C-alpha cells in the first residue's frame, strides 16, 4: 500500500498506534491420495508441514505475539499447537469460525485434483467468478469474515501483535479485496502453506500487507537477531 511499515513490532507511527496481525496459512498436509480435503477430518499435517510449523513458531516467537486465532479445522489447529509449543506453550489461542476454509471446498472435497473438471463441473464457474453459483462464497464474503476476526484481535489484544491461522482461499480473498482486485484474482494470488501476510493496521485500518513465503521465513530465521537499543 506504499505506507511505512516496521515488521518487527507494533507501536506508534505518526502519533497513531500501528498493530501487526500475522495472517498465516496452515502448513503442509498429509494427503497421499491427492484429493481436495476441504472441510473433511482426517487430514493432519505432513512431516514437511510440521517442520514448517516449527519455523513459523520460531519466527513468530521473536515478535511478542499475544494470542493466536485459528480456524477450527484439524490442520489449522495442529499448526497452531506447534506454533504455541515453540513459543513456550503460554500464548492463548481461540477457535474462530470466521477463519474456516472456503464454503466451496465442501463441493470439491474428496475428489482427486485431476478429476475435478469433469466430476465437479461448477468448478469452472468458481474459477471465473467465485460466488456466482449457489453453495459458493464470494470474495467479498470471505473478506468480511476474515476482517471480522482481524478487528476482534485488535479489540482484544490491546495493540499487541497477534496471529490468525486460516486457509488459502480466505487469505487470498482478503488479499484480493484489500487490493480492490476483481474476483478472479482470488486464484492468481498465492499464499503458500506455511506462508503469511504481515498486516499492518493503524487505528483499525490496513496500511501494509507484505507477503512472506515459507522460504523467506526460513531465510529470515537464519539471520542474526538485532538487539533492541537501550
FENSUL-V679791 format. One record per pair of residues at least 24 apart in sequence whose C-alpha atoms are under 10 Angstrom apart, sorted by sequence separation. I is the first residue (numbers start at 1). J is the second residue. D is the distance in Angstrom with one decimal. If there is no record, write none. Layout:
BEGIN
i: <I/I>
j: <J/J>
d: <D/D>
END
This chain:
BEGIN
i: <27/28/56/57/59/60/61/66/67/68/69/70/71/72/73/76/146/167/168/27/28/53/54/57/58/61/62/66/67/68/69/70/71/72/76/145/146/167/168/171/172/26/27/49/53/56/57/58/60/61/65/66/67/68/69/70/71/72/73/104/143/144/167/171/26/27/52/53/54/55/56/57/58/59/60/61/64/65/66/67/68/69/70/71/72/73/104/142/143/146/147/166/167/168/50/53/54/55/56/57/58/59/68/69/70/71/72/73/103/107/142/143/146/178/27/44/45/46/49/50/53/54/57/58/69/70/71/72/104/106/107/141/142/143/144/145/165/178/26/43/44/45/49/52/53/54/56/57/61/69/70/71/104/105/106/139/140/142/143/144/166/178/179/42/43/44/45/51/52/53/54/55/57/104/105/139/142/143/165/178/24/41/42/43/44/45/50/54/103/104/105/137/138/139/141/142/143/164/39/40/41/42/44/45/50/53/54/103/104/137/139/140/141/143/144/163/164/39/40/41/44/45/102/103/104/139/140/143/175/38/39/44/102/103/138/139/142/143/163/102/139/140/141/163/175/102/139/140/22/139/140/161/102/103/161/102/101/100/139/159/20/22/99/130/139/140/159/21/26/98/99/139/159/20/23/25/26/29/30/98/100/138/139/22/23/24/25/29/98/99/100/139/21/23/26/28/29/98/99/139/154/26/27/97/98/99/138/26/27/96/97/98/99/150/154/155/25/26/96/98/99/151/154/25/26/27/28/98/99/150/24/26/27/96/97/98/131/9/10/26/27/96/129/130/151/8/9/10/25/26/129/130/150/151/8/9/10/24/128/129/130/7/8/9/96/127/128/129/130/126/127/128/129/130/126/127/128/127/128/127/39/126/38/39/38/39/37/38/39/102/105/38/39/40/99/100/101/102/104/38/39/40/99/100/101/102/103/38/39/99/100/101/102/103/37/38/39/96/98/99/100/101/102/36/37/38/39/40/93/95/96/97/100/101/102/36/38/39/40/93/94/95/96/100/101/36/37/38/39/91/93/99/102/36/37/38/98/99/35/36/37/38/35/36/37/35/36/37/23/34/35/36/33/34/35/36/33/34/35/33/34/35/70/33/34/35/36/69/35/69/69/80/69/80/68/80/67/79/66/79/76/77/67/76/77/66/67/75/76/66/75/76/65/66/75/66/67/68/69/70/71/72/73/66/67/68/69/70/71/72/73/65/66/67/68/69/70/71/64/65/66/67/68/69/70/71/63/64/65/66/67/68/69/70/63/64/65/63/60/60/60/79/23/23/22/21/38/21/21/21/19/20/19/19/21/26/27/56/19/20/21/22/23/24/25/26/27/55/56/19/20/21/22/23/24/25/26/27/53/54/56/18/19/20/21/22/23/24/25/26/52/53/17/18/19/20/21/22/23/24/25/26/52/53/18/19/20/21/22/23/24/25/51/52/23/24/25/49/50/25/49/25/48/12/24/25/11/23/10/11/10/11/9/10/23/9/10/8/60/56/59/55/58/59/62/55/58/53/56/59/52/55/56/59/52/55/58/62/28/29/27/28/52/56/25/26/27/28/52/55/24/25/26/27/23/24/25/26/27/24/25/26/24/25/26/24/25/23/24/25/22/23/24/22/23/24/21/22/23/21/22/23/1/21/22/1/20/21/22/20/21/19/20/21/18/19/20/18/19/20/18/19/17/18/19/16/17/18/19/21/16/17/18/19/20/23/15/16/17/18/19/22/24/27/14/18/20/21/23/24/13/18/20/22/24/10/12/7/9/10/11/7/10/5/7/5/6/5/4/5/3/7/5/6/7/3/4/5/7/3/4/5/1/2/3/5/1/2/3/1/2/1/1>
j: <51/52/80/81/83/84/85/90/91/92/93/94/95/96/97/100/170/191/192/52/53/78/79/82/83/86/87/91/92/93/94/95/96/97/101/170/171/192/193/196/197/52/53/75/79/82/83/84/86/87/91/92/93/94/95/96/97/98/99/130/169/170/193/197/53/54/79/80/81/82/83/84/85/86/87/88/91/92/93/94/95/96/97/98/99/100/131/169/170/173/174/193/194/195/78/81/82/83/84/85/86/87/96/97/98/99/100/101/131/135/170/171/174/206/56/73/74/75/78/79/82/83/86/87/98/99/100/101/133/135/136/170/171/172/173/174/194/207/56/73/74/75/79/82/83/84/86/87/91/99/100/101/134/135/136/169/170/172/173/174/196/208/209/73/74/75/76/82/83/84/85/86/88/135/136/170/173/174/196/209/56/73/74/75/76/77/82/86/135/136/137/169/170/171/173/174/175/196/72/73/74/75/77/78/83/86/87/136/137/170/172/173/174/176/177/196/197/73/74/75/78/79/136/137/138/173/174/177/209/73/74/79/137/138/173/174/177/178/198/138/175/176/177/199/211/139/176/177/60/177/178/199/141/142/200/142/142/142/181/201/63/65/142/173/182/183/202/65/70/142/143/183/203/65/68/70/71/74/75/143/145/183/184/68/69/70/71/75/144/145/146/185/68/70/73/75/76/145/146/186/201/74/75/145/146/147/186/75/76/145/146/147/148/199/203/204/75/76/146/148/149/201/204/76/77/78/79/149/150/201/76/78/79/148/149/150/183/62/63/79/80/149/182/183/204/62/63/64/79/80/183/184/204/205/63/64/65/79/183/184/185/63/64/65/152/183/184/185/186/183/184/185/186/187/184/185/186/186/187/187/100/187/100/101/101/102/101/102/103/166/169/103/104/105/164/165/166/167/169/104/105/106/165/166/167/168/169/105/106/166/167/168/169/170/105/106/107/164/166/167/168/169/170/105/106/107/108/109/162/164/165/166/169/170/171/106/108/109/110/163/164/165/166/170/171/107/108/109/110/162/164/170/173/108/109/110/170/171/108/109/110/111/109/110/111/110/111/112/99/110/111/112/110/111/112/113/111/112/113/112/113/114/149/113/114/115/116/149/116/150/152/163/153/164/153/165/153/165/153/166/164/165/156/165/166/156/157/165/166/157/166/167/157/158/167/159/160/161/162/163/164/165/166/160/161/162/163/164/165/166/167/160/161/162/163/164/165/166/160/161/162/163/164/165/166/167/160/161/162/163/164/165/166/167/161/162/163/162/161/162/163/194/146/150/150/150/167/151/153/154/153/154/154/157/159/164/165/194/158/159/160/161/162/163/164/165/166/194/195/159/160/161/162/163/164/165/166/167/193/194/196/159/160/161/162/163/164/165/166/167/193/194/159/160/161/162/163/164/165/166/167/168/194/195/161/162/163/164/165/166/167/168/194/195/167/168/169/193/194/170/194/171/194/159/171/172/159/171/159/160/160/161/160/161/174/161/162/161/217/214/217/214/217/218/221/215/218/214/217/220/214/217/218/221/215/218/221/225/192/193/192/193/217/221/191/192/193/194/218/221/191/192/193/194/191/192/193/194/195/193/194/195/194/195/196/195/196/195/196/197/195/196/197/196/197/198/196/197/198/197/198/199/178/198/199/179/198/199/200/199/200/199/200/201/199/200/201/200/201/202/201/202/201/202/203/201/202/203/204/206/202/203/204/205/206/209/202/203/204/205/206/209/211/214/202/206/208/209/211/212/202/207/209/211/213/200/202/198/200/201/202/199/202/198/200/199/200/200/200/201/200/208/207/208/209/206/207/208/210/207/208/209/206/207/208/210/207/208/209/208/209/209/210>
d: <8.6/7.5/9.5/9.4/9.2/9.5/10.0/9.5/5.6/6.4/5.6/6.2/5.8/6.6/9.1/8.8/7.0/8.8/7.4/6.1/8.7/8.7/8.6/6.9/7.5/7.2/8.8/6.2/5.1/4.5/4.8/5.0/5.4/6.4/9.7/8.6/7.7/9.5/7.6/8.7/9.7/9.2/6.1/9.2/5.6/8.8/3.9/9.6/9.0/5.3/7.5/7.4/5.7/6.4/5.8/5.5/5.8/9.3/9.3/8.9/9.8/9.6/8.2/8.3/8.0/9.8/8.7/7.9/9.9/9.6/6.4/6.7/9.7/9.4/7.9/8.8/9.7/9.7/9.2/7.9/8.6/5.9/8.0/7.2/7.9/6.9/8.6/8.1/6.8/9.0/7.6/9.9/10.0/9.8/8.6/8.9/6.3/8.2/9.9/7.7/6.1/9.5/9.6/9.4/8.9/4.7/6.6/7.9/9.7/7.7/5.4/8.0/6.9/8.1/9.1/9.5/8.6/9.5/9.7/7.4/6.0/6.2/5.2/7.1/9.7/6.6/4.7/9.3/9.7/8.5/8.6/9.2/8.3/8.7/9.4/9.1/9.6/9.9/9.9/9.2/6.2/5.8/8.1/9.6/6.0/9.4/8.7/6.3/9.9/8.2/8.2/7.6/9.3/9.5/9.2/8.6/9.9/9.1/5.6/8.0/9.7/9.9/10.0/9.8/6.9/5.1/8.8/9.3/9.6/9.7/8.6/8.7/9.7/6.2/8.6/7.9/6.1/4.5/9.0/9.2/8.9/7.5/7.5/6.5/8.8/9.9/7.4/6.5/6.8/4.8/9.8/10.0/10.0/10.0/8.6/6.9/8.1/9.4/9.8/8.3/6.6/8.9/9.3/7.1/9.6/8.9/9.7/6.0/6.5/9.7/8.6/7.3/9.4/8.6/9.4/9.7/9.9/7.0/8.8/8.8/7.2/7.6/8.0/6.0/9.7/5.0/8.1/6.6/8.3/9.4/9.1/9.1/6.8/9.5/8.5/7.5/9.2/8.3/9.3/9.3/9.6/9.2/9.9/9.9/9.8/9.7/7.8/6.7/8.5/6.9/9.8/9.9/9.8/9.2/9.7/7.4/9.3/9.4/9.9/9.7/9.5/9.1/8.6/9.7/8.9/8.4/9.8/9.0/9.2/8.3/9.9/6.0/9.6/9.3/10.0/9.9/9.0/10.0/9.3/9.6/9.2/7.7/8.7/9.2/9.6/9.5/9.9/6.9/8.7/7.1/9.0/9.3/9.7/10.0/9.7/8.3/9.9/4.9/5.8/7.2/8.9/9.6/7.3/8.6/5.7/9.4/9.8/6.3/7.6/9.8/9.3/8.6/9.4/9.3/9.1/9.1/9.8/5.0/9.4/7.4/7.5/9.8/7.1/7.8/8.4/8.9/9.2/6.5/9.9/9.5/9.6/8.4/6.3/9.9/9.0/9.8/8.7/9.5/9.0/5.8/9.6/7.2/8.8/6.3/6.9/8.5/6.4/9.2/9.0/8.2/5.9/6.7/8.7/9.3/6.4/7.7/9.9/9.9/8.0/5.5/9.6/9.0/9.2/9.4/9.9/9.1/5.6/9.2/8.0/9.7/6.5/9.2/9.2/9.4/8.4/9.3/9.7/8.5/9.2/7.1/8.4/9.8/9.7/6.7/6.7/8.6/10.0/7.8/8.4/9.9/9.4/8.3/9.6/9.2/7.7/9.0/7.1/7.8/9.6/8.1/6.6/8.1/7.1/6.2/5.5/8.4/9.6/4.3/6.1/5.1/6.9/7.7/6.1/9.7/7.5/5.7/9.7/8.8/8.9/7.3/10.0/7.1/6.2/7.5/8.5/8.3/9.6/7.0/9.9/9.8/9.2/9.7/9.7/6.7/9.8/9.2/7.0/7.1/7.9/9.2/9.5/9.5/9.3/7.7/9.5/9.6/7.9/4.9/9.5/9.8/9.6/7.1/9.6/6.2/4.9/7.8/9.2/8.6/8.8/4.7/5.8/9.8/7.1/5.5/8.0/5.5/5.7/9.2/9.9/9.1/5.1/6.2/9.2/8.3/3.9/6.4/9.2/5.5/5.7/7.1/6.5/8.7/9.7/9.5/8.8/9.2/9.0/7.9/9.4/9.2/9.6/9.3/8.0/9.1/8.8/7.1/8.2/7.8/9.6/9.9/9.7/8.1/9.2/6.1/9.5/9.8/7.3/9.7/6.5/6.6/9.5/7.9/9.5/9.1/9.4/9.3/8.6/9.5/7.9/8.2/8.1/9.4/9.0/6.0/7.7/5.9/6.1/5.7/6.1/9.0/9.5/6.8/5.9/5.1/4.6/4.8/4.6/5.5/7.6/4.9/5.4/6.4/5.8/6.3/6.4/8.0/9.5/6.6/5.1/8.2/8.8/7.4/8.7/9.8/7.3/8.4/7.1/9.1/9.4/9.1/8.4/8.8/9.3/8.8/9.6/7.3/9.7/9.9/8.1/8.5/9.9/9.2/7.6/9.6/9.8/9.6/9.5/7.1/9.0/8.2/8.7/7.7/8.8/7.2/8.3/6.0/9.9/8.7/8.4/5.4/7.4/5.7/6.3/6.0/6.0/5.6/6.1/9.3/9.7/9.9/9.3/7.5/6.4/4.9/5.1/4.6/4.8/5.0/5.1/6.2/8.4/6.8/7.4/9.3/6.1/6.9/5.6/6.1/6.3/6.2/5.1/8.3/5.8/9.9/9.6/8.6/8.7/7.3/8.4/7.3/7.9/6.2/9.5/8.9/9.6/9.1/9.5/8.1/9.7/9.3/7.5/7.3/10.0/9.8/7.8/9.8/7.7/7.3/6.8/8.4/6.2/9.5/8.3/6.2/9.7/7.2/9.8/9.6/9.8/8.2/6.9/8.3/9.5/8.4/9.5/10.0/9.6/9.6/7.4/7.9/7.1/7.4/8.6/6.4/9.5/6.7/7.6/8.8/8.9/8.6/8.4/5.6/9.4/9.4/7.0/8.9/4.7/7.0/8.8/7.8/8.3/7.0/5.7/4.4/9.9/9.1/5.3/5.7/8.0/8.2/5.5/8.1/6.7/5.8/9.3/5.8/6.1/8.7/4.0/8.9/9.8/5.4/6.4/6.5/5.1/8.4/9.9/5.9/6.3/8.2/4.7/7.0/9.4/6.0/6.1/8.3/6.6/5.0/8.8/5.6/6.6/8.1/4.7/7.8/9.9/5.9/6.3/6.5/5.2/9.0/5.3/6.5/8.1/4.4/8.3/9.9/5.6/6.9/8.3/10.0/6.4/6.2/8.4/9.8/9.7/9.3/10.0/6.7/9.0/9.2/9.6/9.2/9.7/9.3/9.9/9.5/9.4/9.3/9.5/9.3/8.2/9.0/9.4/9.9/9.9/8.3/8.6/7.4/9.9/9.1/9.5/9.1/9.7/9.8/8.0/9.5/8.4/6.9/9.4/9.5/9.4/9.7/8.1/9.7/9.8/9.8/8.2/6.6/8.9/6.0/7.9/8.9/8.6/7.8/6.4/9.2/6.0/7.2/9.9/5.4/9.8/7.5/9.0>
END
